[in-house]
Amino acid sequence: MVDRSRNRLLPYICLVLAMALWASTFVVLKLAFRAYDPMVVIFGRMAIASLCAVFFPFAFRNIRFRLKDMKYMILMVICEPCLYFVFEAKALVYTTAAQAGMITTMMPLMVAIASWMILKEQLTRKILLGFLIAVAGALWLGLSSESSPHGPNPLLGNFLEFMAMVCASGYAICLKKLTARYSPLFLTFLQAFAGAVFFFPALFLPGVEWPTQIVPVSFFSILYLGSVVTLGAYGFYNYGVSKIPASQATAFINLIPVFTLGMSALVLGERFTSIQYMASFLVFSGILLSQNRMGINKAGRRAIPDA
């Protein structure tokens, strides 16, 4: 009985750990961007994660590719890490880590909408209303924020983080399809390899500043992002998604702003104003409204009955 209980709890424990690591990403990226160009940071992160594959050779054994799975793999890596990291890197140049973390709470709603559009799952008026409320809260959060050293253009930054969540939703849909046949660790390294290849040419784009010295805090931030976050967070998340429905797994995204608020306050000294807390409450209200009374349809897929 104990072993079975542990097996049932393990996916949820992994998802909580993944959210804590992802929350630290917003703070650590801010530290890395203090000394290095965003494209240098993202490529370094992907390159380090790819090199870590040397220590996990078993992840590539007994892999049986199916041609029809390639389209999902390609779409998965395009969504995340490629486009996702572009949007997120640019977002954190313009907005605070705390606000970016709050925008991530919209991902479960986006997954529900993507499931309706792609997987033909049910979408009720309650979910759509919750999505609109959450969007309104996110917009209010950006409009109520004044320019600061932590976030010179929060409205633009929050919009870019929103676009990152759109990409993350596409990634979640593809991942759920792929975890039925491929190991979470293999898919994690696939993302890292694809990201390194994608971001390497970006290093030669006009305006990208190459590093001229090693700044300890920023340098070790990149090492942390590549080894601990990319492998740890994605590994834990991919495992969790492989064991429970994607809509349940994405609900854990709501833990990210909780972790991010604490970390950004402790490390970066960021604080929310009372109006920003009200806007954040509006985002959470939309999320909670949309997640009420979720069920399982006859086909066994996650679905939401009519309100």
GUDO-992788 format. One record per residue (C-alpha): residue number from 1; residue in three letters; x, y, z. Coordinates in steps of 0.5 Angstrom, whole numbers, always signed. Example, Ala and Ser with C-alpha at 12.3 -4.5 7.8 and 13.67 -1.06 7.14 Angstrom:
BEGIN
<node seq="1" type="Ala" x="+25" y="-9" z="+16"/>
<node seq="2" type="Ser" x="+27" y="-2" z="+14"/>
END
This chain:
BEGIN
<node seq="1" type="Met" x="+0" y="+0" z="+0"/>
<node seq="2" type="Val" x="+6" y="+5" z="+2"/>
<node seq="3" type="Asp" x="+9" y="+4" z="-5"/>
<node seq="4" type="Arg" x="+3" y="+5" z="-9"/>
<node seq="5" type="Ser" x="+1" y="+11" z="-5"/>
<node seq="6" type="Arg" x="+8" y="+14" z="-7"/>
<node seq="7" type="Asn" x="+7" y="+12" z="-14"/>
<node seq="8" type="Arg" x="+1" y="+16" z="-14"/>
<node seq="9" type="Leu" x="+4" y="+22" z="-11"/>
<node seq="10" type="Leu" x="+11" y="+22" z="-15"/>
<node seq="11" type="Pro" x="+8" y="+25" z="-21"/>
<node seq="12" type="Tyr" x="+5" y="+31" z="-17"/>
<node seq="13" type="Ile" x="+11" y="+32" z="-13"/>
<node seq="14" type="Cys" x="+15" y="+32" z="-19"/>
<node seq="15" type="Leu" x="+10" y="+38" z="-22"/>
<node seq="16" type="Val" x="+11" y="+42" z="-15"/>
<node seq="17" type="Leu" x="+19" y="+41" z="-16"/>
<node seq="18" type="Ala" x="+18" y="+43" z="-23"/>
<node seq="19" type="Met" x="+14" y="+49" z="-22"/>
<node seq="20" type="Ala" x="+19" y="+52" z="-16"/>
<node seq="21" type="Leu" x="+25" y="+51" z="-21"/>
<node seq="22" type="Trp" x="+21" y="+55" z="-27"/>
<node seq="23" type="Ala" x="+19" y="+60" z="-22"/>
<node seq="24" type="Ser" x="+27" y="+61" z="-20"/>
<node seq="25" type="Thr" x="+28" y="+62" z="-28"/>
<node seq="26" type="Phe" x="+25" y="+69" z="-28"/>
<node seq="27" type="Val" x="+29" y="+71" z="-22"/>
<node seq="28" type="Val" x="+36" y="+68" z="-25"/>
<node seq="29" type="Leu" x="+35" y="+70" z="-32"/>
<node seq="30" type="Lys" x="+34" y="+77" z="-29"/>
<node seq="31" type="Leu" x="+41" y="+76" z="-26"/>
<node seq="32" type="Ala" x="+44" y="+73" z="-32"/>
<node seq="33" type="Phe" x="+41" y="+79" z="-37"/>
<node seq="34" type="Arg" x="+45" y="+84" z="-32"/>
<node seq="35" type="Ala" x="+52" y="+82" z="-35"/>
<node seq="36" type="Tyr" x="+50" y="+78" z="-42"/>
<node seq="37" type="Asp" x="+46" y="+79" z="-48"/>
<node seq="38" type="Pro" x="+39" y="+75" z="-48"/>
<node seq="39" type="Met" x="+41" y="+71" z="-54"/>
<node seq="40" type="Val" x="+48" y="+69" z="-51"/>
<node seq="41" type="Val" x="+44" y="+67" z="-44"/>
<node seq="42" type="Ile" x="+39" y="+63" z="-48"/>
<node seq="43" type="Phe" x="+44" y="+59" z="-52"/>
<node seq="44" type="Gly" x="+49" y="+58" z="-46"/>
<node seq="45" type="Arg" x="+43" y="+55" z="-43"/>
<node seq="46" type="Met" x="+41" y="+50" z="-48"/>
<node seq="47" type="Ala" x="+48" y="+48" z="-50"/>
<node seq="48" type="Ile" x="+50" y="+47" z="-43"/>
<node seq="49" type="Ala" x="+43" y="+42" z="-42"/>
<node seq="50" type="Ser" x="+45" y="+39" z="-49"/>
<node seq="51" type="Leu" x="+52" y="+37" z="-46"/>
<node seq="52" type="Cys" x="+49" y="+34" z="-40"/>
<node seq="53" type="Ala" x="+46" y="+29" z="-44"/>
<node seq="54" type="Val" x="+53" y="+25" z="-44"/>
<node seq="55" type="Phe" x="+51" y="+23" z="-37"/>
<node seq="56" type="Phe" x="+45" y="+20" z="-39"/>
<node seq="57" type="Pro" x="+46" y="+16" z="-45"/>
<node seq="58" type="Phe" x="+41" y="+11" z="-43"/>
<node seq="59" type="Ala" x="+36" y="+16" z="-45"/>
<node seq="60" type="Phe" x="+37" y="+15" z="-52"/>
<node seq="61" type="Arg" x="+37" y="+7" z="-52"/>
<node seq="62" type="Asn" x="+31" y="+3" z="-55"/>
<node seq="63" type="Ile" x="+28" y="+9" z="-58"/>
<node seq="64" type="Arg" x="+23" y="+7" z="-64"/>
<node seq="65" type="Phe" x="+21" y="+13" z="-68"/>
<node seq="66" type="Arg" x="+15" y="+13" z="-72"/>
<node seq="67" type="Leu" x="+15" y="+18" z="-78"/>
<node seq="68" type="Lys" x="+8" y="+21" z="-76"/>
<node seq="69" type="Asp" x="+11" y="+23" z="-69"/>
<node seq="70" type="Met" x="+16" y="+27" z="-73"/>
<node seq="71" type="Lys" x="+11" y="+33" z="-74"/>
<node seq="72" type="Tyr" x="+9" y="+33" z="-66"/>
<node seq="73" type="Met" x="+16" y="+33" z="-65"/>
<node seq="74" type="Ile" x="+18" y="+39" z="-69"/>
<node seq="75" type="Leu" x="+12" y="+43" z="-67"/>
<node seq="76" type="Met" x="+14" y="+42" z="-60"/>
<node seq="77" type="Val" x="+21" y="+44" z="-60"/>
<node seq="78" type="Ile" x="+19" y="+50" z="-65"/>
<node seq="79" type="Cys" x="+14" y="+52" z="-59"/>
<node seq="80" type="Glu" x="+19" y="+51" z="-54"/>
<node seq="81" type="Pro" x="+24" y="+52" z="-53"/>
<node seq="82" type="Cys" x="+25" y="+56" z="-59"/>
<node seq="83" type="Leu" x="+19" y="+61" z="-60"/>
<node seq="84" type="Tyr" x="+18" y="+61" z="-52"/>
<node seq="85" type="Phe" x="+25" y="+63" z="-50"/>
<node seq="86" type="Val" x="+25" y="+68" z="-55"/>
<node seq="87" type="Phe" x="+19" y="+71" z="-52"/>
<node seq="88" type="Glu" x="+21" y="+70" z="-45"/>
<node seq="89" type="Ala" x="+28" y="+73" z="-46"/>
<node seq="90" type="Lys" x="+25" y="+79" z="-49"/>
<node seq="91" type="Ala" x="+19" y="+80" z="-44"/>
<node seq="92" type="Leu" x="+24" y="+80" z="-38"/>
<node seq="93" type="Val" x="+28" y="+86" z="-41"/>
<node seq="94" type="Tyr" x="+22" y="+90" z="-40"/>
<node seq="95" type="Thr" x="+18" y="+87" z="-34"/>
<node seq="96" type="Thr" x="+19" y="+85" z="-27"/>
<node seq="97" type="Ala" x="+20" y="+78" z="-25"/>
<node seq="98" type="Ala" x="+14" y="+78" z="-21"/>
<node seq="99" type="Gln" x="+9" y="+80" z="-26"/>
<node seq="100" type="Ala" x="+12" y="+75" z="-31"/>
<node seq="101" type="Gly" x="+11" y="+70" z="-26"/>
<node seq="102" type="Met" x="+4" y="+72" z="-25"/>
<node seq="103" type="Ile" x="+2" y="+72" z="-33"/>
<node seq="104" type="Thr" x="+4" y="+64" z="-33"/>
<node seq="105" type="Thr" x="-2" y="+63" z="-29"/>
<node seq="106" type="Met" x="-6" y="+64" z="-36"/>
<node seq="107" type="Met" x="-3" y="+58" z="-39"/>
<node seq="108" type="Pro" x="-8" y="+53" z="-36"/>
<node seq="109" type="Leu" x="-14" y="+57" z="-40"/>
<node seq="110" type="Met" x="-10" y="+57" z="-46"/>
<node seq="111" type="Val" x="-9" y="+49" z="-46"/>
<node seq="112" type="Ala" x="-16" y="+49" z="-45"/>
<node seq="113" type="Ile" x="-18" y="+53" z="-51"/>
<node seq="114" type="Ala" x="-12" y="+50" z="-55"/>
<node seq="115" type="Ser" x="-15" y="+43" z="-53"/>
<node seq="116" type="Trp" x="-22" y="+45" z="-56"/>
<node seq="117" type="Met" x="-19" y="+48" z="-62"/>
<node seq="118" type="Ile" x="-14" y="+42" z="-64"/>
<node seq="119" type="Leu" x="-17" y="+36" z="-60"/>
<node seq="120" type="Lys" x="-24" y="+38" z="-61"/>
<node seq="121" type="Glu" x="-25" y="+38" z="-53"/>
<node seq="122" type="Gln" x="-31" y="+42" z="-50"/>
<node seq="123" type="Leu" x="-31" y="+49" z="-48"/>
<node seq="124" type="Thr" x="-36" y="+52" z="-44"/>
<node seq="125" type="Arg" x="-38" y="+59" z="-43"/>
<node seq="126" type="Lys" x="-35" y="+59" z="-36"/>
<node seq="127" type="Ile" x="-28" y="+57" z="-39"/>
<node seq="128" type="Leu" x="-29" y="+63" z="-44"/>
<node seq="129" type="Leu" x="-31" y="+68" z="-39"/>
<node seq="130" type="Gly" x="-25" y="+66" z="-34"/>
<node seq="131" type="Phe" x="-20" y="+67" z="-40"/>
<node seq="132" type="Leu" x="-23" y="+74" z="-41"/>
<node seq="133" type="Ile" x="-23" y="+76" z="-34"/>
<node seq="134" type="Ala" x="-15" y="+73" z="-33"/>
<node seq="135" type="Val" x="-13" y="+77" z="-40"/>
<node seq="136" type="Ala" x="-17" y="+83" z="-37"/>
<node seq="137" type="Gly" x="-13" y="+82" z="-30"/>
<node seq="138" type="Ala" x="-6" y="+81" z="-34"/>
<node seq="139" type="Leu" x="-8" y="+88" z="-38"/>
<node seq="140" type="Trp" x="-9" y="+92" z="-32"/>
<node seq="141" type="Leu" x="-3" y="+89" z="-28"/>
<node seq="142" type="Gly" x="+1" y="+92" z="-34"/>
<node seq="143" type="Leu" x="-2" y="+98" z="-35"/>
<node seq="144" type="Ser" x="-2" y="+100" z="-27"/>
<node seq="145" type="Ser" x="+5" y="+99" z="-27"/>
<node seq="146" type="Glu" x="+10" y="+104" z="-28"/>
<node seq="147" type="Ser" x="+17" y="+104" z="-31"/>
<node seq="148" type="Ser" x="+22" y="+102" z="-26"/>
<node seq="149" type="Pro" x="+29" y="+99" z="-27"/>
<node seq="150" type="His" x="+26" y="+92" z="-26"/>
<node seq="151" type="Gly" x="+21" y="+93" z="-31"/>
<node seq="152" type="Pro" x="+22" y="+99" z="-36"/>
<node seq="153" type="Asn" x="+16" y="+97" z="-40"/>
<node seq="154" type="Pro" x="+12" y="+93" z="-37"/>
<node seq="155" type="Leu" x="+6" y="+93" z="-41"/>
<node seq="156" type="Leu" x="+10" y="+90" z="-47"/>
<node seq="157" type="Gly" x="+14" y="+86" z="-43"/>
<node seq="158" type="Asn" x="+7" y="+82" z="-40"/>
<node seq="159" type="Phe" x="+5" y="+82" z="-47"/>
<node seq="160" type="Leu" x="+11" y="+78" z="-49"/>
<node seq="161" type="Glu" x="+10" y="+74" z="-43"/>
<node seq="162" type="Phe" x="+3" y="+72" z="-46"/>
<node seq="163" type="Met" x="+6" y="+70" z="-52"/>
<node seq="164" type="Ala" x="+11" y="+66" z="-49"/>
<node seq="165" type="Met" x="+5" y="+62" z="-46"/>
<node seq="166" type="Val" x="+1" y="+61" z="-52"/>
<node seq="167" type="Cys" x="+8" y="+57" z="-55"/>
<node seq="168" type="Ala" x="+8" y="+54" z="-48"/>
<node seq="169" type="Ser" x="+1" y="+51" z="-49"/>
<node seq="170" type="Gly" x="+2" y="+49" z="-56"/>
<node seq="171" type="Tyr" x="+8" y="+45" z="-53"/>
<node seq="172" type="Ala" x="+4" y="+42" z="-47"/>
<node seq="173" type="Ile" x="-1" y="+39" z="-53"/>
<node seq="174" type="Cys" x="+5" y="+36" z="-57"/>
<node seq="175" type="Leu" x="+8" y="+33" z="-51"/>
<node seq="176" type="Lys" x="+2" y="+30" z="-48"/>
<node seq="177" type="Lys" x="+2" y="+26" z="-55"/>
<node seq="178" type="Leu" x="+9" y="+24" z="-55"/>
<node seq="179" type="Thr" x="+10" y="+22" z="-48"/>
<node seq="180" type="Ala" x="+5" y="+16" z="-49"/>
<node seq="181" type="Arg" x="+11" y="+13" z="-53"/>
<node seq="182" type="Tyr" x="+18" y="+17" z="-51"/>
<node seq="183" type="Ser" x="+21" y="+18" z="-45"/>
<node seq="184" type="Pro" x="+21" y="+24" z="-41"/>
<node seq="185" type="Leu" x="+28" y="+25" z="-41"/>
<node seq="186" type="Phe" x="+29" y="+23" z="-48"/>
<node seq="187" type="Leu" x="+24" y="+29" z="-50"/>
<node seq="188" type="Thr" x="+28" y="+34" z="-45"/>
<node seq="189" type="Phe" x="+34" y="+33" z="-49"/>
<node seq="190" type="Leu" x="+31" y="+33" z="-55"/>
<node seq="191" type="Gln" x="+28" y="+40" z="-53"/>
<node seq="192" type="Ala" x="+35" y="+42" z="-51"/>
<node seq="193" type="Phe" x="+39" y="+40" z="-57"/>
<node seq="194" type="Ala" x="+34" y="+43" z="-62"/>
<node seq="195" type="Gly" x="+34" y="+50" z="-58"/>
<node seq="196" type="Ala" x="+42" y="+50" z="-58"/>
<node seq="197" type="Val" x="+42" y="+49" z="-66"/>
<node seq="198" type="Phe" x="+36" y="+54" z="-66"/>
<node seq="199" type="Phe" x="+40" y="+60" z="-62"/>
<node seq="200" type="Phe" x="+47" y="+59" z="-65"/>
<node seq="201" type="Pro" x="+45" y="+63" z="-71"/>
<node seq="202" type="Ala" x="+42" y="+68" z="-67"/>
<node seq="203" type="Leu" x="+49" y="+70" z="-64"/>
<node seq="204" type="Phe" x="+51" y="+73" z="-70"/>
<node seq="205" type="Leu" x="+45" y="+77" z="-71"/>
<node seq="206" type="Pro" x="+46" y="+85" z="-71"/>
<node seq="207" type="Gly" x="+46" y="+88" z="-64"/>
<node seq="208" type="Val" x="+48" y="+82" z="-60"/>
<node seq="209" type="Glu" x="+53" y="+83" z="-56"/>
<node seq="210" type="Trp" x="+58" y="+77" z="-55"/>
<node seq="211" type="Pro" x="+61" y="+77" z="-47"/>
<node seq="212" type="Thr" x="+68" y="+80" z="-46"/>
<node seq="213" type="Gln" x="+69" y="+77" z="-39"/>
<node seq="214" type="Ile" x="+66" y="+72" z="-34"/>
<node seq="215" type="Val" x="+62" y="+76" z="-29"/>
<node seq="216" type="Pro" x="+61" y="+71" z="-23"/>
<node seq="217" type="Val" x="+53" y="+72" z="-21"/>
<node seq="218" type="Ser" x="+51" y="+72" z="-29"/>
<node seq="219" type="Phe" x="+56" y="+66" z="-31"/>
<node seq="220" type="Phe" x="+53" y="+61" z="-26"/>
<node seq="221" type="Ser" x="+46" y="+64" z="-27"/>
<node seq="222" type="Ile" x="+47" y="+61" z="-34"/>
<node seq="223" type="Leu" x="+50" y="+54" z="-31"/>
<node seq="224" type="Tyr" x="+44" y="+54" z="-26"/>
<node seq="225" type="Leu" x="+39" y="+55" z="-32"/>
<node seq="226" type="Gly" x="+42" y="+50" z="-37"/>
<node seq="227" type="Ser" x="+43" y="+44" z="-32"/>
<node seq="228" type="Val" x="+38" y="+45" z="-26"/>
<node seq="229" type="Val" x="+32" y="+48" z="-29"/>
<node seq="230" type="Thr" x="+33" y="+46" z="-36"/>
<node seq="231" type="Leu" x="+34" y="+39" z="-34"/>
<node seq="232" type="Gly" x="+31" y="+39" z="-28"/>
<node seq="233" type="Ala" x="+24" y="+43" z="-29"/>
<node seq="234" type="Tyr" x="+23" y="+40" z="-36"/>
<node seq="235" type="Gly" x="+25" y="+33" z="-33"/>
<node seq="236" type="Phe" x="+20" y="+33" z="-27"/>
<node seq="237" type="Tyr" x="+14" y="+36" z="-32"/>
<node seq="238" type="Asn" x="+15" y="+32" z="-37"/>
<node seq="239" type="Tyr" x="+15" y="+26" z="-32"/>
<node seq="240" type="Gly" x="+9" y="+29" z="-29"/>
<node seq="241" type="Val" x="+5" y="+30" z="-36"/>
<node seq="242" type="Ser" x="+7" y="+23" z="-38"/>
<node seq="243" type="Lys" x="+3" y="+20" z="-32"/>
<node seq="244" type="Ile" x="-3" y="+25" z="-31"/>
<node seq="245" type="Pro" x="-8" y="+28" z="-36"/>
<node seq="246" type="Ala" x="-5" y="+35" z="-39"/>
<node seq="247" type="Ser" x="-10" y="+39" z="-36"/>
<node seq="248" type="Gln" x="-9" y="+37" z="-29"/>
<node seq="249" type="Ala" x="-1" y="+38" z="-30"/>
<node seq="250" type="Thr" x="-2" y="+45" z="-33"/>
<node seq="251" type="Ala" x="-6" y="+47" z="-27"/>
<node seq="252" type="Phe" x="+0" y="+47" z="-23"/>
<node seq="253" type="Ile" x="+3" y="+53" z="-27"/>
<node seq="254" type="Asn" x="-1" y="+57" z="-22"/>
<node seq="255" type="Leu" x="+4" y="+55" z="-17"/>
<node seq="256" type="Ile" x="+9" y="+59" z="-21"/>
<node seq="257" type="Pro" x="+7" y="+66" z="-19"/>
<node seq="258" type="Val" x="+7" y="+64" z="-11"/>
<node seq="259" type="Phe" x="+14" y="+62" z="-12"/>
<node seq="260" type="Thr" x="+16" y="+68" z="-16"/>
<node seq="261" type="Leu" x="+13" y="+73" z="-12"/>
<node seq="262" type="Gly" x="+17" y="+70" z="-6"/>
<node seq="263" type="Met" x="+24" y="+69" z="-10"/>
<node seq="264" type="Ser" x="+24" y="+76" z="-13"/>
<node seq="265" type="Ala" x="+22" y="+80" z="-7"/>
<node seq="266" type="Leu" x="+28" y="+76" z="-3"/>
<node seq="267" type="Val" x="+33" y="+76" z="-9"/>
<node seq="268" type="Leu" x="+31" y="+82" z="-13"/>
<node seq="269" type="Gly" x="+28" y="+87" z="-8"/>
<node seq="270" type="Glu" x="+21" y="+87" z="-13"/>
<node seq="271" type="Arg" x="+15" y="+89" z="-9"/>
<node seq="272" type="Phe" x="+8" y="+89" z="-12"/>
<node seq="273" type="Thr" x="+3" y="+95" z="-11"/>
<node seq="274" type="Ser" x="-4" y="+95" z="-8"/>
<node seq="275" type="Ile" x="-7" y="+96" z="-15"/>
<node seq="276" type="Gln" x="-2" y="+91" z="-18"/>
<node seq="277" type="Tyr" x="-5" y="+86" z="-12"/>
<node seq="278" type="Met" x="-12" y="+87" z="-14"/>
<node seq="279" type="Ala" x="-10" y="+86" z="-22"/>
<node seq="280" type="Ser" x="-7" y="+79" z="-20"/>
<node seq="281" type="Phe" x="-13" y="+77" z="-16"/>
<node seq="282" type="Leu" x="-17" y="+79" z="-22"/>
<node seq="283" type="Val" x="-12" y="+74" z="-26"/>
<node seq="284" type="Phe" x="-13" y="+69" z="-21"/>
<node seq="285" type="Ser" x="-21" y="+69" z="-20"/>
<node seq="286" type="Gly" x="-21" y="+68" z="-28"/>
<node seq="287" type="Ile" x="-17" y="+62" z="-27"/>
<node seq="288" type="Leu" x="-21" y="+59" z="-21"/>
<node seq="289" type="Leu" x="-27" y="+61" z="-25"/>
<node seq="290" type="Ser" x="-25" y="+57" z="-31"/>
<node seq="291" type="Gln" x="-23" y="+51" z="-27"/>
<node seq="292" type="Asn" x="-29" y="+49" z="-23"/>
<node seq="293" type="Arg" x="-33" y="+43" z="-25"/>
<node seq="294" type="Met" x="-28" y="+40" z="-29"/>
<node seq="295" type="Gly" x="-30" y="+32" z="-31"/>
<node seq="296" type="Ile" x="-28" y="+27" z="-36"/>
<node seq="297" type="Asn" x="-32" y="+26" z="-43"/>
<node seq="298" type="Lys" x="-34" y="+19" z="-45"/>
<node seq="299" type="Ala" x="-27" y="+18" z="-49"/>
<node seq="300" type="Gly" x="-23" y="+19" z="-43"/>
<node seq="301" type="Arg" x="-20" y="+26" z="-45"/>
<node seq="302" type="Arg" x="-21" y="+31" z="-41"/>
<node seq="303" type="Ala" x="-27" y="+36" z="-42"/>
<node seq="304" type="Ile" x="-31" y="+41" z="-38"/>
<node seq="305" type="Pro" x="-38" y="+40" z="-38"/>
<node seq="306" type="Asp" x="-43" y="+46" z="-39"/>
<node seq="307" type="Ala" x="-44" y="+51" z="-34"/>
END
